[in-house]
Amino acid sequence: MGSSGALVCAAAFVLVLLSSASNDERNFEQREVTFDIIMQEMQQPDSFMMQKEADMMDLFDPMGGSRPGVLTPTGSQPRFRPRSFGGPPSLQYPVQFPLGRPTSDNLQAICLHGDHRPRYPNSYFPPSGFGKQVRKASAVNMAESWFSMCCKGNQTWEREVTLCCATQAWELSVQSFCEEDSSVKDRLYHCCRQMGRDRLNCFHNDAPNPNYEATEELPVPPLSSTTNFNFDSNTCQRTIITPYRIGENRRKKEKKIGIRFPPGRPTVDVIVSLCRDQKLRPLYKANCMPGEGYKWVARQAKAINRIEKGFKQCCKKKQDVLNCTDLKWRDELNKYCVGENGDFAHSPCCSGELANDRYSCFQDISPDPYYNRTSVAEELSLNKLCDYHKIIKNKFPVGFPLKSFVGQCCHRPLDADVTICFLQNLDQMSETCSSRKASTPVVRRCCRMSSPQQCISKILMDAITKATVFSQKKNKKRCPLA
């Protein structure tokens, strides 16, 4: 009975299909329905139980067209898919979100492929709904617009300043997205639940295209951001080339910055060298720099001077030196982050929510974390005449002029060429012994030696040694700009 009932139902279903076909414009020739016909219909791939699933898109757009005026990131027109059909919004209107953290490795791609990564105009989404995707798209548009601004500064900035600009833009776009996402009654993006560096790392780890590779075949039109981005170059710990005013073809001379910030954290392994070599570590002038573009250098110089002053006081103690220096180090770096006027330093280390994260960050970026760069005795050579000739002339005169040494040799770019030049000058001075043209008593005294050249060289090296010790003891503050 069961099989007979199934055959009856199948026959009835085929009759419905055949009757519906009579509405077609073509003449349909009626046939007698037999058992063989029923079995034949059941075996057709596009009929009965194996009929093709109806595409819900055709219910809304039977002609296969699309909604006019709706653009995708690449400029083509997507099909309209109601929220009740076709899967979640992220699949219907995909957004390449989030963007990865700018680094020295992907900076070139950020600037080079900027117009070959997607943008999301308002017409990409339906007039209502898809709020989460819209917020993601706005964050991408915002960051890409700001990246474009940073990349245009490449002509007057060093690469590291451009990277600083892009990093600030990315971090601000992350912050803006989380603020907007938390302001609506919707599920908060999971990275926004974290804070500080953990939040930034989360966004970077989620990035589908962290290398900023080109994903669009054709250039996409740029979209301007509705939110202003004011890049503060003073927060970048790098060199800036400041151009002259418009109309001038020259540029100001590039300022090289030489400052060892931050000092390493005092530990039991470094406390001996920290105190022993304090006089060998430089202090810095904070008032020798122009205000425009170098405020961060002055801020670091003041922080180092205060730290070294605290170290000096701690190292004079006989007990608890390590705890004293570590406390001074932490206090002064906290002051550096907050600033004298309460302004917060835009340093990656200062943005840490926890104090221990901040201190670990400073230790990681320290150029001399173990205080061993100043513990090695300075190698002395004749080349040091270029650095100390003024001190030698005023404090430790050698008995003969150094003008020819300095004028002929010190302007040469390579150290090897400078050394060769000094040796040639020593040969010329020793040659005056045979011609009896030695003009100064010191040179004439060396001429009586078996090796006049070695005698003159020893006099110079003794003067260089004295000048080096004098310079280190004096510990005069140097300007971070050269």
Protein Blocks (a to p, Z undefined) as FASTA:
>chain_A
ZZmmmmmmmmmmmmmmmmmmmmpmbdcddddddfklmmmmmmpmkgcjlpccddfklmmm
mnopacehiacfkopacddddfkggiafklmmgcddddddddfklmmmmmmmmmmcccdd
fklpcfegjklmmmmmmmmmmmmmmmmmmmmmmmmmcfklmmmmmmmmmmmmmmmmmmmm
mmpccdddfklmpgcjllmmmmmmmpmblnopafbfbdcdddddfbdcdddfklpccddd
ddddehiabdcdddddddddddddddfklmmmmmmmmmmpccddfklccfehplmmmmmm
mmmmmmmmmmmmmmmpmghklmmmmmmmmmmmmmmmnomnopacddfklmpmbfklmmmm
mmmmpcblnopmmmpccdddfklmmmmmmmmmmmmcghiafklmmmmmmmpmbfklmmmm
mmmmmmmmmmmmmnopafbfklmmmmmpmblmlmmmmmmmmmmmmmmmmmmmnopacdfb
ZZ
